[in-house]
Amino acid sequence: MKYYSTNGNTPDVSLQTAVVKGLAADRGLFMPERIPLLPKAFFNNIGEMSLQDISYVVANTLFGDDIESATLKDIVYETLNFDIPLKHVADNKYSLELFHGPTLAFKDVGARFMARLLGYFNKQQNGNGGMVNVLVATSGDTGSAVANGFLGVPGVRVFVLYPKGKVSLIQEAQFTTLGKNITAIEVDGTFDDCQALVKSAFMDEELNAHMMLTSANSINVARFLPQMFYYFYAYAQLLKQGKDVSNIVVSVPSGNFGNITAGLIGKRMGLPIKRFIAANNRNDIFFQYLNTGVYTPKPSVATIANAMDVGDPSNFARVLDLYKHSHEAICAEISGCTYTDEQIGETMAKTYKETGYLLDPHGAVAYRSLEEGLAENETGIFLETAHPAKFKSTVDAIIGEDIEIPAKLAAFMQGDKQTVEMGSGFASFKKFLMSV
Ligand SMILES: *Cc1c(COP(=O)(O)O)cnc(C)c1O
């Protein structure tokens, strides 16, 4: 399968090139040239299949021409060595718990898949001697998922750029204490500054001649596409639990819009989801776009759902591309919402009190959108994208309890923080990379 650029000014490339390059030469995002339809028979059996088996079928349909099946199967099975259960919360509303991986957030899925695929391609291309440098900008969870996904993978070095003082201590500990092939760079600026540094690095000819650079942000097809696996698994679990699957609505807490875009492609492959909700915090550029038809990026503002504090979502280009730039077509399948920190907190407190289910601030945005917008004949699934303990101080203050930190998370807090401090200008970042 070939991959084209959403900007359309550069030739199509192979999966390997799309994964290694991350961003197209014309600064567009890669998209698969075809979106294959899965056979009906697959959906008849899906309720009896495991997460790994479902994911392998979906992966093989997308990547089967490019990777031999035994290797692809290993990659999928190693990536998904944890469960993604669908839990009933209230009435016709279900939580897809994406936080059972090593860093307790959904980004583990894409990061683990990409690390293994990149390791495989690098070995094919360069044998055991080659070195790929992964640059990743994070507003919190990406950095930890990518760093842990790549930790110890031979032939790959990871540089994590994060905005100083703008991620939680627990998030920070997950990528600043690892050592080995992982370097954390503490940028005096915002997440958008970090993302701009990474983008500039990819466009810098001298730097690219000096070292092989690639991205692990949600723009990379190897991170973004595997996120569709669990939408299929959510459907399978509803079926298995004997629930109504005729009008499924999925609400996705959205920042850079990689997660929801993967779901949209899953629908194109035949997954029977009726409609999507793109749930926003106060960084509601997409919500404004739905309302007005005009896309106006803005500097991000800090919220308690900080992994969604994105002022110019990269994957918006993919959404536009999927719907051939038709605002009408986009509005027919996706609705939006926007909530303040107060509303997010209120939803967490109320849901915990009434149902016993503890939402994290990101999942709470999506859950509230179901509470407000789900019809009686619909079945709502929201993506619970991170474990609440990742935002412990926020969550504790809201529910008035001292919530337990899972052992997996507590282990990160034991390590020593090691970072490289950096300003937000490109010159110093380039100098640093040239010297490593
Ligand atoms: C990254 C992240 C999001 C946003 O996902 P996108 O794919 O960028 O839209 C939501 N919730 C959590 C916990 C995240 O880490």
The ligand as an SDF file (V2000), in Angstrom:
LIG
                    3D

 15 15  0  0  0  0  0  0  0  0999 V2000
   -2.9920   12.5430   23.9920 C   0  0  0  0  0  0  0  0  0  0  0  0
   -4.1680   12.4330   24.8770 C   0  0  0  0  0  0  0  0  0  0  0  0
   -5.4470   12.8170   24.4380 C   0  0  0  0  0  0  0  0  0  0  0  0
   -5.6700   13.4220   23.0730 C   0  0  0  0  0  0  0  0  0  0  0  0
   -5.5120   12.4840   22.0380 O   0  0  0  0  0  0  0  0  0  0  0  0
   -5.2840   12.9660   20.5330 P   0  0  0  0  0  0  0  0  0  0  0  0
   -5.0560   11.7370   19.7580 O   0  0  0  0  0  0  0  0  0  0  0  0
   -4.0940   13.8850   20.5460 O   0  0  0  0  0  0  0  0  0  0  0  0
   -6.5190   13.7120   20.1350 O   0  0  0  0  0  0  0  0  0  0  0  0
   -6.5120   12.6070   25.2850 C   0  0  0  0  0  0  0  0  0  0  0  0
   -6.3370   12.0940   26.5230 N   0  0  0  0  0  0  0  0  0  0  0  0
   -5.1270   11.7340   26.9860 C   0  0  0  0  0  0  0  0  0  0  0  0
   -5.0070   11.1910   28.3620 C   0  0  0  0  0  0  0  0  0  0  0  0
   -4.0040   11.8840   26.1770 C   0  0  0  0  0  0  0  0  0  0  0  0
   -2.8080   11.5320   26.6450 O   0  0  0  0  0  0  0  0  0  0  0  0
  1  2  1  0
  2  3  1  0
  2 14  2  0
  3  4  1  0
  3 10  2  0
  4  5  1  0
  5  6  1  0
  6  7  2  0
  6  8  1  0
  6  9  1  0
 10 11  1  0
 11 12  2  0
 12 13  1  0
 12 14  1  0
 14 15  1  0
M  END
$$$$
